[in-house]
Amino acid sequence: MLIWTVSFLTLALLAGALGFSGYTSTAPKVTAKTAAGMARMLFLVFLFAALVTLVLGFVRGW
């Protein structure tokens, strides 16, 4: 369970860094606004997943 928590937290931090830092996409048909919006959404999803796995790990006793 701890490995899942760390994995989701790492993905959340990466998506947050890309979404909130103003990183621009190099893909030809993806605008920077769309890429930043997707990264922000993924940040929230992975942060939620990290919190859920952390709570479940404490409840189950790792």
LINVENCOR-V718718 format. One record per residue. N is the residue number from 1. RES is the residue in one letter. NEAR is the number of other ideal C-beta (glycine too) atoms within 12 Angstrom. D_FIRST is the distance of its C-alpha to the first C-alpha in Angstrom with 1 decimal. Layout:
N_RES_NEAR_D_FIRST + N_RES_NEAR_D_FIRST
//
This chain:
1_M_20_0.0 + 2_L_17_3.8 + 3_I_14_5.4 + 4_W_22_5.2 + 5_T_25_6.4 + 6_V_18_8.8 + 7_S_18_9.9 + 8_F_29_10.8 + 9_L_24_12.3 + 10_T_19_14.3 + 11_L_26_15.5 + 12_A_31_16.5 + 13_L_21_18.4 + 14_L_20_20.1 + 15_A_30_21.2 + 16_G_24_22.4 + 17_A_19_24.4 + 18_L_25_26.0 + 19_G_30_26.7 + 20_F_18_28.1 + 21_S_17_29.9 + 22_G_14_32.5 + 23_Y_21_31.5 + 24_T_16_33.8 + 25_S_19_33.1 + 26_T_10_35.2 + 27_A_12_34.9 + 28_P_7_38.5 + 29_K_8_37.9 + 30_V_16_35.0 + 31_T_14_36.3 + 32_A_18_34.7 + 33_K_15_34.3 + 34_T_16_32.5 + 35_A_24_30.1 + 36_A_24_29.4 + 37_G_19_28.9 + 38_M_21_26.3 + 39_A_30_24.4 + 40_R_24_24.5 + 41_M_19_23.3 + 42_L_25_20.3 + 43_F_28_19.6 + 44_L_21_19.5 + 45_V_20_17.4 + 46_F_30_14.6 + 47_L_25_14.9 + 48_F_20_14.6 + 49_A_25_11.5 + 50_A_29_9.9 + 51_L_19_11.3 + 52_V_20_10.3 + 53_T_26_6.5 + 54_L_24_7.4 + 55_V_16_9.7 + 56_L_18_7.9 + 57_G_19_5.7 + 58_F_14_9.2 + 59_V_11_10.9 + 60_R_12_9.3 + 61_G_8_9.5 + 62_W_14_6.2
//
